[in-house]
Amino acid sequence: MNRQPDNMLGESNALTTALDHLSQLATIQRPVLVLGERGTGKELAAERLHFLSSRWDAPFIKVNCAAMAETLLESELFGHEVGAFTGASRLHVGRFERAEGGTLLLDEIGTMSPRLQEKLLRLIEYGEYERVGGQRTLRVDVRVIGSTNADLRSMADTQTFRADLLDRLSFDVVHMPALRHRDDDVMLLARHFAVQMSAELTWDQFPGFAPAALLQLREYHWPGNVRELKNVVERSLHRWGAPETAVATLVIDPFKSPWSDAHSPSATAPDPQKDGQATIHNDVHPAHTTPRTSSNEPENPQGLRDSVDAYEKTLLIASLEQHALNQRRTAEALGLSYDQLRGLVRKHQLQPNKRGRA
């Protein structure tokens, strides 16, 4: 690999632990499962495992099991003979055969049908298989890596995934960490993507992130992980369009319409559950965030709410003062709509003088 892939950039303990685990597994020739949410770099992890192993100079072949119907996937994996089915006018060499001596990645392996699971089980256990429509048993030397974001153990319990195949595949399991568990890497990755995008936009340099944008980066839960972070940073720089000014807001949800009804009751104050544009504490979903605890934090929900409100008020006052109490400029800097900002001003009983009213 010529460069460090984006998903593998980072210094967090979570990422370092996963990469060390891959390095240890590279020295042995056993099937491995790579598990993780979408966008965590499962395919890159499998590729890294291959190139660190003694098979590095042999083929690395991958197939997305979810992208093909059962009959097509069977033919793609194991090949087929002439006349095996209508339209099979010539011999087709499958991906296992093409991966001889190397590694085959079965992405989204949890979607594989029970019949193909049985055929895969035999190949992993004995190194043998037949092409579709063939009578001759072929042998192959391939390391199998399976990847998925599905819960294969639960699937095995409900008999939607073969328990014996899971046993063969899971000699060891590598867990790729979600971005919300890589707090130390979010800023590093965001700046990395921002510098790349600045060059693509022909900016002289990346002007940096303003405090409001940095807060969004820290507080958003990133369900799409590194892939989503890259999209958000690149989209935000493109829309910002001011290379001489620090980026003040992130466009996290491009589906959120700017033409929402400003006079509706819900528009007078930000709603963390509905507002896709992260603001002071929007987009912080308790089900998707890692609790941040310290000895000084209150342990009861009311204490936590008081702390959040106090921080919100402090940030609001500082931003208003920075923008000479101009509420429109303050709203833009914080990534809020004008009505949202006015709702927060009322909430915290702040009364800017007239020159602060736009």
C-alpha positions as CSV (number, residue, x, y, z in Angstrom):
1,M,0.0,0.0,0.0
2,N,1.5,3.3,-1.1
3,R,-0.1,5.5,1.6
4,Q,-1.9,5.2,4.9
5,P,-5.7,4.9,4.1
6,D,-7.9,7.6,5.6
7,N,-9.7,5.2,7.9
8,M,-6.3,4.0,9.3
9,L,-5.1,7.5,10.2
10,G,-5.2,8.2,14.0
11,E,-3.5,7.9,17.3
12,S,-6.3,6.8,19.6
13,N,-6.0,3.8,21.8
14,A,-9.0,2.2,20.1
15,L,-7.5,2.3,16.6
16,T,-4.0,1.4,17.8
17,T,-5.4,-1.7,19.5
18,A,-7.2,-2.8,16.4
19,L,-4.2,-2.3,14.2
20,D,-1.9,-4.2,16.6
21,H,-4.4,-7.1,16.6
22,L,-4.3,-7.2,12.8
23,S,-0.5,-7.3,12.9
24,Q,-0.5,-10.2,15.2
25,L,-2.9,-12.2,13.0
26,A,-0.9,-11.6,9.9
27,T,1.7,-14.2,11.0
28,I,-0.7,-17.1,10.9
29,Q,-2.9,-18.6,8.2
30,R,-6.3,-18.8,9.7
31,P,-9.7,-17.5,8.8
32,V,-10.5,-14.2,10.5
33,L,-13.7,-12.1,11.0
34,V,-13.5,-8.3,10.8
35,L,-16.5,-6.7,12.5
36,G,-17.5,-3.1,12.7
37,E,-20.1,-0.5,11.8
38,R,-20.4,1.0,8.3
39,G,-17.6,3.3,7.5
40,T,-15.1,2.0,10.1
41,G,-12.7,0.6,7.5
42,K,-13.4,-3.2,7.5
43,E,-12.3,-3.7,3.9
44,L,-9.1,-1.7,4.6
45,A,-8.4,-3.8,7.7
46,A,-8.7,-7.0,5.6
47,E,-6.4,-5.5,3.0
48,R,-3.9,-4.5,5.7
49,L,-4.0,-8.1,7.1
50,H,-3.3,-9.5,3.6
51,F,-0.3,-7.2,2.8
52,L,1.3,-7.8,6.3
53,S,1.1,-11.6,5.8
54,S,3.4,-13.9,3.9
55,R,0.7,-13.9,1.1
56,W,1.3,-10.2,0.3
57,D,2.6,-11.0,-3.2
58,A,-0.4,-13.2,-4.1
59,P,-3.8,-12.0,-5.1
60,F,-6.1,-10.1,-2.8
61,I,-9.7,-10.7,-4.1
62,K,-12.8,-9.3,-2.6
63,V,-16.5,-9.8,-3.2
64,N,-19.6,-8.2,-1.7
65,C,-22.0,-11.0,-0.8
66,A,-24.9,-8.6,-0.4
67,A,-24.6,-7.2,-4.0
68,M,-25.4,-10.5,-5.8
69,A,-28.3,-13.0,-6.0
70,E,-27.5,-16.5,-4.6
71,T,-27.0,-18.1,-8.0
72,L,-24.8,-15.3,-9.3
73,L,-22.7,-15.3,-6.1
74,E,-22.2,-19.0,-6.2
75,S,-20.9,-18.7,-9.8
76,E,-18.7,-15.8,-8.9
77,L,-17.2,-17.5,-5.9
78,F,-16.8,-21.1,-7.2
79,G,-16.9,-20.6,-11.0
80,H,-19.0,-22.6,-13.4
81,E,-18.6,-25.2,-16.2
82,V,-19.8,-24.8,-19.8
83,G,-23.5,-25.6,-20.0
84,A,-24.0,-25.3,-16.2
85,F,-27.0,-23.1,-16.9
86,T,-28.6,-21.3,-19.7
87,G,-26.1,-18.8,-21.2
88,A,-23.1,-20.6,-19.7
89,S,-21.3,-20.8,-23.0
90,R,-17.8,-20.9,-21.6
91,L,-15.8,-21.9,-18.5
92,H,-15.9,-19.3,-15.7
93,V,-13.1,-19.2,-13.2
94,G,-14.4,-18.2,-9.8
95,R,-12.8,-15.9,-7.3
96,F,-11.6,-18.6,-5.0
97,E,-9.6,-20.0,-7.9
98,R,-8.3,-16.6,-8.9
99,A,-7.2,-16.0,-5.3
100,E,-5.0,-19.1,-5.2
101,G,-2.2,-18.6,-2.7
102,G,-3.7,-15.3,-1.5
103,T,-6.6,-13.9,0.4
104,L,-10.3,-13.7,-0.3
105,L,-12.5,-11.1,1.5
106,L,-16.2,-12.0,1.8
107,D,-17.8,-8.6,2.6
108,E,-21.2,-8.7,4.2
109,I,-20.9,-12.4,4.8
110,G,-24.0,-12.4,7.0
111,T,-26.2,-12.1,3.9
112,M,-24.9,-15.4,2.3
113,S,-27.6,-18.1,1.9
114,P,-27.6,-21.3,4.0
115,R,-26.7,-23.4,0.9
116,L,-23.7,-21.3,0.1
117,Q,-22.7,-21.2,3.7
118,E,-22.5,-25.0,3.6
119,K,-20.4,-25.0,0.5
120,L,-18.1,-22.3,2.1
121,L,-17.8,-24.4,5.2
122,R,-16.5,-27.4,3.2
123,L,-14.0,-25.2,1.4
124,I,-12.6,-23.7,4.6
125,E,-12.4,-27.1,6.4
126,Y,-11.0,-29.2,3.6
127,G,-9.8,-26.7,0.9
128,E,-12.1,-28.4,-1.6
129,Y,-15.0,-27.4,-3.8
130,E,-16.7,-28.0,-7.2
131,R,-17.5,-25.4,-9.9
132,V,-21.2,-25.0,-10.6
133,G,-22.2,-27.8,-13.0
134,G,-18.9,-29.6,-12.4
135,Q,-18.2,-33.1,-11.2
136,R,-14.5,-32.6,-10.5
137,T,-13.3,-31.7,-7.0
138,L,-10.8,-28.9,-7.0
139,R,-8.4,-27.8,-4.3
140,V,-7.4,-24.3,-3.4
141,D,-5.1,-22.6,-0.9
142,V,-6.8,-19.3,0.1
143,R,-7.1,-17.4,3.4
144,V,-10.7,-16.4,4.0
145,I,-11.6,-13.2,5.7
146,G,-15.2,-12.4,6.5
147,S,-16.5,-8.9,7.3
148,T,-19.9,-7.6,8.4
149,N,-21.7,-5.2,10.7
150,A,-24.3,-7.9,11.5
151,D,-24.4,-9.8,14.8
152,L,-23.4,-13.2,13.6
153,R,-23.7,-14.8,17.0
154,S,-27.4,-13.8,17.3
155,M,-27.9,-15.0,13.7
156,A,-26.4,-18.3,14.7
157,D,-28.7,-18.5,17.7
158,T,-31.7,-18.0,15.4
159,Q,-30.2,-20.4,12.8
160,T,-30.0,-17.8,10.1
161,F,-26.2,-18.3,10.0
162,R,-24.6,-21.6,10.4
163,A,-23.0,-22.0,13.9
164,D,-20.4,-24.4,12.6
165,L,-19.3,-22.0,9.8
166,L,-19.1,-19.2,12.4
167,D,-16.9,-21.5,14.5
168,R,-14.5,-22.0,11.5
169,L,-14.5,-18.3,10.6
170,S,-13.9,-17.0,14.0
171,F,-10.5,-18.3,14.8
172,D,-10.2,-14.7,15.9
173,V,-12.3,-11.6,15.5
174,V,-11.0,-8.1,14.9
175,H,-13.3,-5.3,16.0
176,M,-12.9,-2.0,14.1
177,P,-13.8,0.9,16.4
178,A,-16.5,3.4,15.6
179,L,-15.4,7.0,15.3
180,R,-17.3,7.9,18.5
181,H,-14.8,5.6,20.3
182,R,-11.9,7.4,18.7
183,D,-12.3,10.9,20.2
184,D,-8.6,11.6,19.8
185,D,-8.8,11.0,16.1
186,V,-11.8,13.2,15.1
187,M,-10.0,16.5,15.0
188,L,-6.9,14.9,13.3
189,L,-9.1,13.3,10.6
190,A,-11.2,16.5,10.1
191,R,-8.1,18.6,9.6
192,H,-6.7,16.0,7.2
193,F,-9.8,16.0,5.1
194,A,-10.0,19.8,5.3
195,V,-6.5,20.3,4.0
196,Q,-7.1,17.9,1.1
197,M,-10.4,19.7,0.2
198,S,-8.7,23.1,0.5
199,A,-6.2,22.0,-2.1
200,E,-8.9,20.7,-4.4
201,L,-10.7,24.0,-4.1
202,T,-7.4,25.8,-4.9
203,W,-7.4,27.7,-1.6
204,D,-3.9,28.9,-0.5
205,Q,-4.4,27.1,2.8
206,F,-7.0,25.7,5.1
207,P,-8.2,28.6,7.3
208,G,-9.1,26.3,10.3
209,F,-12.3,25.6,12.1
210,A,-14.0,28.3,14.3
211,P,-15.0,27.3,17.9
212,A,-18.6,26.6,16.9
213,A,-17.5,24.1,14.2
214,L,-15.0,22.5,16.6
215,L,-17.9,22.0,19.0
216,Q,-19.9,20.3,16.4
217,L,-17.0,18.0,15.5
218,R,-16.7,17.0,19.2
219,E,-20.3,16.6,20.0
220,Y,-21.8,14.9,16.9
221,H,-22.0,11.1,17.2
222,W,-20.9,10.2,13.6
223,P,-23.1,7.2,12.8
224,G,-21.5,7.0,9.4
225,N,-18.0,7.1,11.0
226,V,-15.0,8.1,9.0
227,R,-16.8,8.1,5.6
228,E,-19.5,10.5,7.0
229,L,-16.8,12.7,8.6
230,K,-15.1,13.1,5.3
231,N,-18.3,14.0,3.5
232,V,-19.3,16.5,6.1
233,V,-15.9,18.3,6.1
234,E,-15.7,18.4,2.3
235,R,-19.3,19.6,1.9
236,S,-18.9,22.2,4.6
237,L,-15.7,23.7,3.0
238,H,-17.3,23.7,-0.4
239,R,-20.4,25.6,0.9
240,W,-18.4,27.9,3.1
241,G,-16.4,29.3,0.1
242,A,-14.4,31.8,2.2
243,P,-10.8,30.7,2.2
244,E,-9.7,33.7,4.3
245,T,-12.1,33.0,7.2
246,A,-12.2,30.0,9.6
247,V,-15.1,27.6,8.9
248,A,-17.8,28.5,11.4
249,T,-20.4,25.8,10.8
250,L,-20.6,22.2,9.5
251,V,-23.3,21.1,7.1
252,I,-24.0,17.7,8.8
253,D,-27.4,17.0,7.2
254,P,-27.6,18.0,3.5
255,F,-31.2,16.8,3.5
256,K,-32.3,19.5,6.0
257,S,-34.3,22.1,4.0
258,P,-33.3,25.8,4.6
259,W,-36.9,26.7,3.8
260,S,-38.5,25.4,7.0
261,D,-41.3,27.4,8.5
262,A,-39.7,30.0,10.7
263,H,-43.0,30.9,12.3
264,S,-43.9,27.5,13.6
265,P,-43.7,26.9,17.3
266,S,-40.9,24.4,16.9
267,A,-38.7,26.9,15.1
268,T,-38.4,29.3,18.0
269,A,-35.9,27.1,19.8
270,P,-33.5,24.3,18.7
271,D,-34.8,20.7,19.0
272,P,-32.0,18.2,19.4
273,Q,-34.2,15.4,18.1
274,K,-35.2,17.1,14.9
275,D,-32.5,19.5,13.9
276,G,-30.0,17.7,11.7
277,Q,-27.8,20.8,11.8
278,A,-25.7,20.3,14.9
279,T,-25.5,23.5,17.0
280,I,-24.6,24.1,20.6
281,H,-25.7,20.7,21.7
282,N,-27.8,19.4,18.8
283,D,-27.1,16.0,17.3
284,V,-26.0,14.6,20.6
285,H,-27.9,11.3,20.7
286,P,-27.6,9.5,24.0
287,A,-27.9,6.1,22.3
288,H,-24.9,6.8,20.0
289,T,-22.5,8.7,22.2
290,T,-19.8,7.5,24.6
291,P,-20.5,8.9,28.1
292,R,-18.0,11.4,29.1
293,T,-17.4,11.1,32.8
294,S,-15.2,12.7,35.4
295,S,-15.1,13.0,39.1
296,N,-16.4,16.6,38.9
297,E,-19.5,15.8,36.8
298,P,-22.9,15.5,38.4
299,E,-24.2,11.9,38.6
300,N,-27.9,12.8,38.3
301,P,-29.7,13.9,35.1
302,Q,-30.8,17.3,36.5
303,G,-27.2,18.1,37.4
304,L,-26.1,17.2,33.9
305,R,-28.8,19.4,32.3
306,D,-27.7,22.3,34.5
307,S,-24.1,21.9,33.4
308,V,-25.1,21.7,29.7
309,D,-27.3,24.9,30.1
310,A,-24.5,26.7,31.9
311,Y,-22.0,25.9,29.1
312,E,-24.5,26.8,26.4
313,K,-25.1,30.2,28.1
314,T,-21.4,30.9,28.4
315,L,-20.8,30.1,24.7
316,L,-23.8,32.2,23.7
317,I,-22.6,35.2,25.7
318,A,-19.0,35.0,24.4
319,S,-20.2,34.7,20.8
320,L,-22.6,37.7,21.2
321,E,-19.8,39.8,22.6
322,Q,-17.5,38.7,19.8
323,H,-20.0,39.9,17.2
324,A,-20.9,43.2,18.9
325,L,-24.3,41.8,20.0
326,N,-25.4,41.4,16.4
327,Q,-27.7,38.4,16.6
328,R,-27.6,37.6,12.8
329,R,-23.8,37.4,12.7
330,T,-23.8,35.4,16.0
331,A,-26.4,33.0,14.6
332,E,-24.2,32.4,11.5
333,A,-21.1,31.9,13.6
334,L,-22.8,29.3,15.8
335,G,-24.5,27.5,12.9
336,L,-27.9,28.5,14.1
337,S,-30.9,30.0,12.3
338,Y,-31.9,33.5,13.4
339,D,-35.0,32.2,15.2
340,Q,-33.1,29.5,16.9
341,L,-30.7,32.1,18.3
342,R,-33.5,34.3,19.5
343,G,-35.0,31.3,21.2
344,L,-31.8,30.7,23.1
345,V,-31.5,34.4,24.0
346,R,-35.0,34.1,25.5
347,K,-34.3,30.8,27.2
348,H,-31.3,32.3,29.0
349,Q,-32.9,35.6,29.6
350,L,-30.2,37.6,27.8
351,Q,-31.4,41.0,26.7
352,P,-28.9,42.5,24.1
353,N,-29.4,46.2,23.6
354,K,-30.8,47.6,20.4
355,R,-27.6,47.7,18.4
356,G,-27.4,44.0,18.9
357,R,-30.7,43.4,17.2
358,A,-30.5,42.9,13.4
